[in-house]
């Protein structure tokens, strides 16, 4: 977090208090362990672990669990942000077996990128969902239970933030803190992991830049006529922790800066269960059944995100049809939190974002189609 050490704005009194609390807890150390707990507390931990495991089977179950939790606890904004971002993760997974990337990537490359996406999706859920369930139980009992978070290997940073949220009920601070936490949690476990560095970032760097639409995060919502439209953001420098956190803040703003837009996005999500196919939001362009004839050379058929008349739609399969469930190794332990200056990320941005993404996204689709067309005629 050296960005803050070079030029850090002054903190508000509220954020300064959070930073001071983090410094105190960091010095104090000695967090609770399961050996210190009562039988009732250990039973609660087991229940939360089982519920987390049940919902952490694949991208479809995780994404649904986020939305279900948000609908029960609308004050936990990250749950809906996580739901919408997780949808994008599923779309990226199925793109690997879709009409274009199936032709542009080898089977080994498809598997490597799927493993990268799936591991990140799984890790975030197993870290954050126990936090949500512990909060839910705290509400039910009327007392904060966040002292139990260390038993789920949750960062000291989030234990402090949850206690502040319980006292002050600031949904923005909690949501952005969870963005900070999850991106830091992924940094060493996925982004900097030697296997993914070699098999994804080094081996596929050129193809990621030229072929993938992974740099677009799309948020569908209903317009005034009930039609599905898109807003979103484009990420550059994906390997930069700072850039990913700032992207998370912008994505949060897109969803929550305007209540009408938020409700339209929630309505869309509720009416369109996540399946992994991009048909979920644009059935005029994508279909979950292959319409083109096998073995035929690919020819271009989209312009400005419209299919030419009489041409087949782009194949975008459901996730459960193309990827099996994965048995994951346990998450690597260790607390990412070392520097209290991370609190500066919690400062609010006043910039209004319009979220226009359709033009950039359509150009990316045309670029992908052009690459697929060229390869089908060469080989």
N, C-alpha and C positions, 0 to 999 in steps of 0.2 A: 504493500500500500504506500509506496514511496511517493506517489502522486500528491498525497496530502502533506508530506514533509517539505516539499518544495514550495507549495503555495496553498495554504489551507485557510479558508474563510473562518471568521470567528463563529463560534457556536452560539445558538440561542440558549438561554438559561435552562430550558427543558432538556435540550440535547447535552448540554454541559453536565447536567445532573446524571444523565444516563452514562456518560463517559466516566464520571467520577465513580459511579457504582461499579462499572466494569473494572476499573483499576483496582478498587478495593477487593473485589471478588477474585481477581487474578492473583493478587498478592496473597490472599488468604488460602486459596487452594483447598485441598481435602474435601471434595464433594462427596455426597452420600453414595453408598454402595448398597446392593441388595441385601447384604448381610446385616445392614442396619435396620431393615424394614420389618414390619409386623407381617403376620400371615395374611391378613386382609390386603395389605399393600402389595405383597408378592402375587396374590391372586389377581389383583387388578392389572398388574404388569403382564401376567400370562394372557389375560383376556385381550388386552390391547395388542399383544404380539400376534395372537391368533387372528384377530380381525384384520390386522395389517397384512399378514401373510395371505389371507383369503382374497384380499383386494389387489394384491401385488403380483398377479399371475401374468398379466401381459398389458400392453398399452391400452387395450380396450377397457379392461377392468379398472385400471388406475384412473383413466380419464373420467369414467363414469363415477367413481368414488369421489373425486374432487367436486364434481357438480352436485352430487347428492349432499355432500357435506355443506357446500355453500348454500344450498337451498334451505338447509336446516339452521345455518348460522350466517346470516347475510353480513354480519359485522366482520367476518374473516375474509377480507377482500382477496387475499392471495389464493384462496381456494378456487375462485372463478378464474383469476389470471392463470393459475396452474392448469386448470381444465382446458382453457383455450390454447395455451402453449403446448400442452400434451397432445391436443388434437393435431397440431402441426408436426409433432414428433411422429405420430402415427402415419400421417400423410407422407412424410419423408421416408418412412420405412417401406410403405407400399410402392412409392415411386421406383424403388430399386427393382421391383418386379413388374413395373408398368411398361407401357408400350415402348417408351424411348430408352430408359436406362437399362432395360433388359438387353437391349442391343448394343448399348455403348459401354457397358462394364462387363468384365469377366465375372464368372460365378464367384471366384475368390474375392474379388473387389466388392461385390454385392454383400457377401457374408461379412467381410471386415467392417463395412460401413453400418450394416444392420447391428452387429455386435456393439459397435460404438454407441449408436443411438439407443439401443435397448438397455445397455448397462447404465447409461446416464439416467434414463427414464426410471429404471428400477431403483437406482441408488437414491434419487431424490424422493421417491415415494416412501421408501423404507425409513428415511430420515424424518420426513415431514408429517406423515400420517399419524404416527404415535403422538406427535405434538398436538395434532388436531383432536385426537381422541381423548387425550389427557385434559385438554381445555374443555371438551364437551362434558367430561366427568366432573370437572371443577364447577361448571355451571350447574350441573345437576345437584351437586352437594352444597353449593354456595360457599365453597372455600377453595383457595388456590392450591393446586397439587403439583406445581411446577418444580418443586424440590425433587420430584421423581424423574425429571428429564435426564439426569446423568445415567440412569439405569438403561436408557435407550441410546447412550453415547451421543446425546445431543449437545451441541456446543454451549459453553458457558455464556457466550454472547446471547443465544436465544433464551436461555433461562432467565437472564436479566431482562430481556425485552418482554417476555411473556408476563413477568411480574409487574412491569411498568404498564403493560396493556390492561392487566387486571385492575390496576388502581386508577388509570387515567382514561382508558377506553379510546385510544387514538388509533383508528384502523389504518391510517396512512403509515404511521411509524412501524406498526407491526408488519404490514405488507412489504414495505421496502426492506425492513430488517430480514424478512424471509427471503427476499431476492438476494440480498447480500450473503446470507447464510448458505443458500443452495448453490450459488455460483462458486463461493469459496470451498464448499464441500466437494464440488466436482473437480476443482482445479488439479489436485494431485491424484485423485482417484481415477479420473478419466482424461482430462485435457492434457496433463503432463505425464500420464502413464506411458512407460516406454513402449508397450505393445501398440497402443493406439497412435503414439507418435510415429512409430515405424510403419504400421500397416495402413494408417488412415492419412495422417497429415503429410508425411513424407511421400508415401507411395501414390497418393491420390490428389496431391496438391493441385496439379494442373487441371485435372478433371473436375475437382470441386469448384474451382474458379470458373471453368468454362461451361460445365454441363449442368451443375446442380442448381435447383431453385431453393436450396436449403438456406440461402441468405435472406429469404423473404419469410416473415412471420405474418400469417393472414388471420384476421378476425372477421368472420362473416357475421352479418346482422341483418335484420329486416328493415327495409326502408318504409316510407309512408304507405306505399302500395302493397306491402307484404312481400316484396321481391327480395331475394338474397343479394346483398352487395358486400363489398370487401373494404376493410380498412386494415392498416398494418404498418410495419416498419421493416427496413432492410438493415441487416447487420454486416458490418465490415470488420475485419481483424477479429475473427471468431476466437482465436487463441488468446486474445487479450482479456484478462479478468476484468480490468477496469471497463473496457468497452461492453462486455456482457452485462455488467451491473448497470451501466448507464442505459443500455438497451432495455433492461428489465424495468427501469424507472419510466422510460418512455412508453413501453407497452402498458404499464399500469395506468399512466395518464390517459392513454387512448380509451381505455375501458371505463375509467372512473371520473374523468374530468367533467363529464356531462351525464346527468342521471337518465335523460331520455335515451341516449345512445346505449348506455349500460343496459337498460331494460329491454331494448330491442335486441341486444346481443344475447342476453339471458333467455329471452323468448325464443330466439333462433336455436340456441343450444338445447333448450328443453324440447323443442319440436323436432330436432334432427339428432337422434342418438348417434354417437360416434361409432363408425365402422372401420375407418381407415381409408376408405375410398374417397377420392376427391369428388366423386359424384354427389357426396353429401351436400356440397355447397353449390356446385355448378353442373347439374345433370345435362344441361344443353351441350356441354363440352366434353364431359367425361362419362364413361359408363363402366360398371363393375363386371360386365361381360364383354369379351373381345368380339368386336363387330367386324374387324378387317379379316380378310382371308389369310390363312397361314401360308408362309412361303412366298408371298407376293412382295416385290420391292416396295418400300415405303415411299409414298409421295405426299408432298405437303398439302395440308388441307385446312389449316387454321389461319385466320388473319383477324387481328384486333379481338382475340378471344372469342371468335365465332367460327363454327364449322362450315365449310363450304357446302352448299346445297347438295344433298344426295350422298355426301361422304360419310363414312363411319366415324363415330366418336372415338376419342382417345381412351385406350384401355387403362383403367385405374382400379386394381383389384381390392377387395376387402382384405384387411390385415390377416384375419384368421384363416383365410384361404391360401395365403402364400408364405406365412411364417409360423413355425411351431413355437410353443411356449419354451422358455429357456430356464434351465436350473442354474441359478446364480451362486457363485461363491459368496461367502459372507463379506459384508462391507469391511474395508480396511479401517481400523480404529485410529483414533487420534483427533485432537481438537485443532481446527484450523486457526482458531482465534489466538492471536498473539499481540496485536497492535490496536489499542483503543481508539486510534485516530480513524478507524473505519467508521466511526459514528458520523463523520462528516457526510457520508453518503445519505444519511437520513434527512438532510436538509431539503426542504421542498423546492422544486423548480416552478417558476411562475409561467414558463413558456407554454402557450397553447398549441397543441398539435392537431393538424387536420387529418393525418393518417392516410392520405391519398397513396394508394399502392397499386391500383389496377394497371396503370400504364406500364410501370416497371415490371410487374408480374407478367403481363401479356408479352412484353418484349423477351423476357426470359423463356417463356414457353415457345415463342417463335424461334429463338436461338437453339433450344433443345431439339425442336422438330427439324430444323435445318441440319443439325449434326446427325440426327438419326437418318434423315434422307440421304445425306452424303455417304454414310457408312453402308447403308443398304444397297447402294449402287456400286460401291467399291468392292464389296465382298459377296 
